[in-house]
Amino acid sequence: MDKWLLQQIVADQREAMTISLSSSTMIERSGLDKCSFLLKNPNILLITGLRRAGKSVFAHLLSRRFRYSFLNFDDERLIAFKTEHFQQLIEIFHELYGETDYYLFDEIQNIPGWELFANRIRLNKRIIVTGSNSNLMSSEMGTHLTGRFDVWQLFPMSFHEFLVYKKHDYTPAEPLSTAKKSSIKVLFDEYLAFGGVFEGYLFGQQRLRTLFASIVTKDILMRHQVRYPHVLEQLGAILLNSFSQKISFKKIAARCDIHSSHTIADYAGYFESAFILFFIRKFSYRLKEQHAALKKVYCADNGLLSAMTMLFSPNKGQFLENLVAIELKRREFLGQGEVFYWDNYRQECDFVVKTGQKISHVYQVCFNFREENSKREINGLCGALDYFNLKHGTILTDDQEKFIEQDSLKISLLPVWKWLLSGEH
């Protein structure tokens, strides 16, 4: 690769990032202190997550605590970059930045064999890499870097981060006045509909539709050399429009006119590894049943749902459930328990959280808890409480808060916005 062009790219990217980091809309994301601690080890730090969820900015906010050099490989001018050009890049880093202690590489999975280079230099430099495909990057790193890397998954903005982004002054411990509660609720309604991807607020939903198409092209079709692109496209639409529901790969295969449900399962896994969708399994003490049962599908961001499905108005309850699922997956990554759904084929509970060897929390999500649906919601929750021998469960609502006792069981109704801001079960 031409050295002058590579120099120009590094310089251009440095200037662009300097401008971006001085932006008034920049917010500090949670996890920076944890990642700083992880970097004390001579391990590579992998920051993964949905494209445009803020990985690059997070990595730069983390890196600017140190002296660092960086390159973003998601640049069409780097199409000729090969593994053998890494040494040339290091020389350019030294010329433009001087001696630095940290290297930051954005979307480095675009370069085959990158992990061999990273393994070679990791003892002398701290390395931070970002990537938008969890399975491929983990397998690449696992092959050559076993035990030598740490992973941080960055989700789209949490509701607390969204309040910071909106410059809303909120202190968790303070009592909320009626006016403050109302202002938080207005912002929550916006967050519920449009999610936590910054660019959705900066440029509108068309940008999110473009983002979805870009992820499918770059992180799925090109990387996996998909044999049936039309099936992948159809599957994406089916899964997005089935969010918060149980899905059968066998039925979807028939709907897509393809014989193999394994192909559908593989393609669904591609969407999950690109952080567009995720799946929640049914809880069972029998692992065979747990893996055989239908999974529930959720989208990684409500804004993507709004942009791609156009279903927000009549499906606020499903959007609320999807938001709760995202938060539970965020807490799962942070070690606050593994999330499942539960049913006994007569009753169903939206979410149960397994902490250690036991189910510790059960949640039902109901946008508007009222007489017509109260029996169904309570029966599902109480069924799970009885099954797991628990005495307390929670029904998460749009904006209702009260306490119910039924058959010695205690049920809390709690607004989702308040639960989100508590940060705990």
N, C-alpha and C positions, 0 to 999 in steps of 0.2 A: 504493500500500500504506500502511496506517495506520502513522504514524511511531512511535506509542507501542508498538504490537505489535513493530515491528522493534527498537526499543530493548530491549524485554523479552527478545526472542530472543537478542540479542547479549549481554546481561547474564547470562542463564541459561546460555548456552554457555560464557562465560568462567568462571563459578563451577564448572560441571561439569568443565571441562578442568583447572582448578587442583587439584581433588580428584583427578582421574585422574593427573596428573603427579606427585602426591605419593605415589602407590601404591607399596607395597613390591615389587610384581611388575614394575615398570618396568625395562627394560633398554636400554642404549645399543645401537643397531643400527649395523652397519658401513656406511660411506658418508657419515657426517655430516661428516667433514673434507673429503671430496671435494666435497660439495654446498656447504659453506661457501666453498670456493674458487670454485665456479661462480658464486656469488652476488656475487662481486667485479665481475662484468660487469653492464652495465645490461640484461641479458636476463632474461626470465621463466623461472623454474625450474618445470618440470612434473614432479611425482612421480606415477608411475603404478604400477599393480599390482593384484593380486586384492583384492576387497573384504575387509575385516577382516584383511588381512595386516599392518596396522600403519602404513599411510601417514600417517594423521592424527597419531598419536603421534610418528612420525618427523619429520613437518613441524614439530610443536610443539617437539620437542627441538632441532631445527635452529634454529627461529625464536627460542627463548628466549635464544639467544646475543646477540640484538639486542632493540631495542624494537619491538614489533609489535602489530598489531590483527588480529582474525580473525573469520571467519564460516563455519560449516558449512552448505552449502545442502541437505544431505540431511536436511531437517527439514520435516515436513508443514505446519508453520505458514508456510512460505515459498512455498507453492504459488502465491500471487498475485504473487510477486516477478518483476518484469520488468527489462529492461535499463535503462529510464529511472529505476529506483530506486537505481542504484549511487551517484549523486550524493548522495542522501539517506543512504545507508549510510555514505559517507565523513564526512558531517557528524556522524552518530551515533558513529562511531569517534573523531572528534576530541573529542566531548563526554565519552565514557566512558574513553578511553585517554589523551587528551592528544595531543601531537605524537609520532608514531611514524615509523620509517624503513621498516618492512616491513609488507606486507599479506599475510595468509595466507587463501586461499579453498579450503575443502574441497569436493570433488565439485561444482566450479563448472560442469561440463558440463551440469548440469540447467537452466542459464539460457541460452537461445538468444541469440547475439550477444555473449556475455561477452568474446570475444577483442577486439572493437572497443574496449570499455572498458579492457581490460588494455593494449592498444597505446597508448591515449591517455595513461595515467598512468605508464607504465613508466620514463620518463626521470627522473621525480621521486621515485618510490618503487621499492624492490625488491619484486618480487611472487613469491610462491610459490603454486602451485595444485596441487591433487591431483585425480586422476580415475581412474575404474575402467573406462575404455574407450579402448584405445590408438589404434585406427584413427580413430575419430571425433574425438578430441581433437587428434591429430596433424594431421588434415586441416583442422580448424577453425583451429588455430594456424598451419599452413603457409600458409593462404590470406591471412591478414592480418599474420602475424608472421614471414615468411620470414627465416631466419637470426637471429631475435631471441629464440630460446628454447633452453633446454637440457633434456634429459630424463634423469631418474633412475628406473629401474625397481626397485621394492622387491619382493623375493620374500618368501614366508613364511620364518620363521626358518631359518637354516642350522643345521647340527648344532652348530657351535661356539656360536652364539647360544642354542641350546636348552640346552646345558650351563650357560651363564651363567644362563639363566632358571631352571634347576633348582638353581642355587647350587652347582654342582660346580666345585671348584677344579682347573683344568687349565692347565698351562703346556706349550706345544708342544715345547719343547726338553728337558723333563725326562724321564729314564728312567721307564718305567712299572713299578711293582711289580705283582705278580700281583693283589693286592687292588684296586689302582686300575684296572687293565685290566678286571677283572671288573665293577667299578662302572660304567665307561664302557660296557661291552658291554650291561649291563642297561638303561641309559638309551638306548643306540642301538636296542635292540629296541623300546622304547616309541616312539621317534622314527620308526622304520621303519613301524610300524603306524598311528600317529596324526598324523604330519606336523608342520608348523610353523606352523599357525594358532593363535594364542593362545587364542581363544575355545573351541576344541575341548577344551582342557585345563581351562578355567575352567567350562564349562557342559555339556560332553559332546557326543556325536555328533549329538544331535537339533538342536543349534544349527548344526552344519555342514550338515545337511539343509535347515534353514531358510535358511541363507546361500545354498546352491545355488539354491533356489527364488527367493530375492530377486534374485540376479544375473540369472537367466533372465528374470524379470519386468521389472526396472528397466533393465538394461543391454542386453537383447536384444529382447524383445517390444515394449516401449514405445518404445525408441529407433529400432528398425528397422521398426516397423509391419509385423511379419511376417505374410505372407499366409496361411500354413498353420501355425498354432500347434501342431496335433496332430503334424505332421511334425517340427517343431522338437523337441518333447518326445520323440518316438520316437528321433530322431537323437541327442539327448543321452544317452539310455540306451544306445544301440548303441555310441557312441564311448567312453563311460565303461567299458563292459564289454569293450571291445576294446583297452584300454590295453596298450602295448608291442607291439602287432601292426600289420602292414601292413593298410591299408584301401583299398577301392575305392569311390569315390563312385558309380560306375555300379551296382555290386552293391547298395549301400545304398539307392539310389533305387528299384531294383526291389523290395527288401525293404519299403520304405515305401510302395510302390504309387504312386510319383510318376514321371512320364515324364522329367523333366529332372535329369540329374546336376549341371548347373550350379547349380540351386537348392540341392541338397544341399551342394555346395562352398561356396556363399555362406553357408548356414546354419552350416556348420562354421567358416567364417571369423568368424562372429559369436561363437561360443564362444571362439575364439582371441583375438579383440580384447577380450573380457571377462576374459581371463586364466584361464579355467577349464581350457582344454586348450591344447596346442601340438603342432605337427607337425614331424617331422624328415624331411628329404628324403634320397633315395639319392644318394651321391656318384657323379658321372660327369664325365669331362673334356669330355663333350659336353652342353652346356646343354639341348638339346632332350630328350635322354634323361633328364637330371636332373629336368626338370619333368614329363615324361610318366610316370615311374616311380611306383609306389605309395608313399605316405607312411606313416610310422609315427606313431601317435598316443600321446600321453602326457598325464597329468593334472598340473596345476600343484601339487598337494599330495596326499601320501599319505593324509592325514586325510580329505579329501573322498572319496577312493577307498574307504576303509574305511566311511565313512558311507553312501555311495550305492550301493556294489556288494555289500557283505556277503561279499566273496570273500577276505578276508585269509588265513585259515588254510590253504587249499589252494594259495595262489598267492604264497608268500613270494618265490619267484624273480622273479616279475613285479613285485612291490612293490620289490624291490631294484633291478631294472633301471629302474623309474620314478624312484626316488630318484636314481640316477646320472644319468639324463636331466635331471632338474631342476637338479642341480649343474652339469652341463655347460652348460645354458642360462644359468645364473647367471654362469659364467665367460665364456661367449660375450659376454654383455652387458658384462662388465668388460674385454673386448678380449683374452681369452686363447684365441682361436681359434674358428672356426665349426664346429659339430657336424653330422655326417651319419651315416647308416649305410652299409654297403657290402655288396654281394653280386655274385657272378658267375653266379648261377642254380644253382650247385652248392654253394658255400660262402657263409657269411654271417658278418659281424662286426657286433656290436651298435652300436659307435660308432667313428667316425674323426674326428679333429680336424684341421682345416685351418688352419695358421698361415701367413699370407702367401700364397705361391703353392704351398706344399707341404703334404702330410699329415704331421703331426709326431708324432701319437700314435694308437694304436689300442687299443681296449678291448673285452674280452668280459666279460659279467656272468654269473656262475654262482653260485647260492646255496650249493650244496654240491658241490665239485669231487671227483668220485669215479670209479672205474674205468668205470662204465656210461656216463658222459657225457664222459669226458676226451677221447676221440678226436674227437668232434664239436666240442667247444669249442676244442681245440688246432688242428684243421684249419681252422676258420673264422678264427681269429686268424692262423695262419700263411699262409693264403691272402691275407689283407689285407697282411701284412708283405711277402710276395713281390711282390704287385701294386704296392705303393708303395715297394719297394726299401728297406725298413726292417729293422733287426736286432733290435729290442726291442719287445715288446708286453706288455700287462698284462691279467691275468684278475682281475677284482674279485669277491671272495667275501664271504660272510657273516662268516667268522672264520678263514679259512685263510691261512697265509703261508708261502711257500716259493719256491724258484727252480728253473726247469726249463730245460734246454738241449735243443733239437731241431733237427738239420740246420743247425747254425751259428747258429740263431736263439735269442734269450734271452727267456724268458717269466717274468714275475714274477707270483706269486699274492699278492694284497694284500687285507686286509679293507677293506670299503667305509668303515667308521667311521674307519680310520686314514687312508685317502685323503682323506676329507672334511675331516679336521682338518688335513691338510697344506696345503690351500688351493692346491695346484699340481698340474700334470700329472706 
